[in-house]
Amino acid sequence: MKKLILIFITLIVGIAAINHSKDKDPLHKKIFITQVTEIKEGQPPKKSTKDEIEFKDGKLFSNFLNEKFDLKWLKYAIDKDSTYKDADTEIDTRYFEIKASITDADKQTTVIICKINNEYIEGEIKITKNDKPKKRFEFSGSEKATKIKEDKKKKKDE
């Protein structure tokens, strides 16, 4: 009986350790405030639109894409995840390259490619139909400030 209990406890601890060590999404619960601009060849850019891009559980949500194209949560893949030391500030900087894409029933494909450098984000949205370019947007912005991050920044400055 003692051996059975010992095996059971070992099994539970092993499962908990495996679940804890799984790679967690480093962008989980990050929100970025961006400006989205439509790009048309041979024409000056139009007025930009404010957007909020949220990352959660391996998916991203854009208010702009939801309102304009009825796109909800899109799965994304992190193509690059690295850390480097900024030459000017000598602070460790986290860098990501992300790609998300979705094709609907009408064969319209939306591809989002973005780069996140610490709290700054920039990227583009390409919409194609039957592999022909339809619309293109560029966006850039920064991470939405949270109360916790603001408190840490104040303490760092003091």
C-alpha positions, 0 to 999 in steps of 0.5 A, a space after each residue: 500500500 505504501 508503495 502504491 501511495 509513493 508511486 501515485 505521489 511521484 506520478 502527480 509530482 512528475 505531471 505537475 513538473 511537466 505542466 509547469 515547464 511547458 513553454 508559456 506564451 511570452 506575449 500572453 496578456 500584452 496589449 499594444 496601442 497602435 496607429 494603422 494606415 492604409 497604404 495604396 501604391 502611388 497615393 499619399 497615406 490616408 489618415 491613420 486609425 487608432 487600434 488596440 492589438 491584444 495577445 492572449 493564449 497564442 492568439 491575437 485580437 485587433 479591434 481594427 480587423 474585427 470592426 473592418 473585416 469581422 476577424 476575431 482571434 487569430 492564431 499566431 506563431 513566433 518566428 523569432 524570439 531573442 534577447 540582446 543588450 541595447 548598445 546605447 542603454 546597455 539594457 536587455 531587450 526582448 525582440 519578437 517576430 510574429 506571423 498570423 494568417 487566416 483564409 476565409 470561405 471566400 478565399 480572402 487571406 489576411 496575413 499579419 506580420 509584426 516585430 516587437 522590440 521591447 514595448 514597441 510594435 510595428 508591422 503590416 497587414 496584407 489582404 489578398 483574394 485568390 492570391 491577388 493583393 487587395 489591401 495593405 496596411 502598416 501599423 506601429 505603436 507601443 505597449 499599453 501602460 499598466 499601473 504595475 509597469 508605471 509603478 515599477 518605472 517610478 521606482 526605477 527613476 528614483 
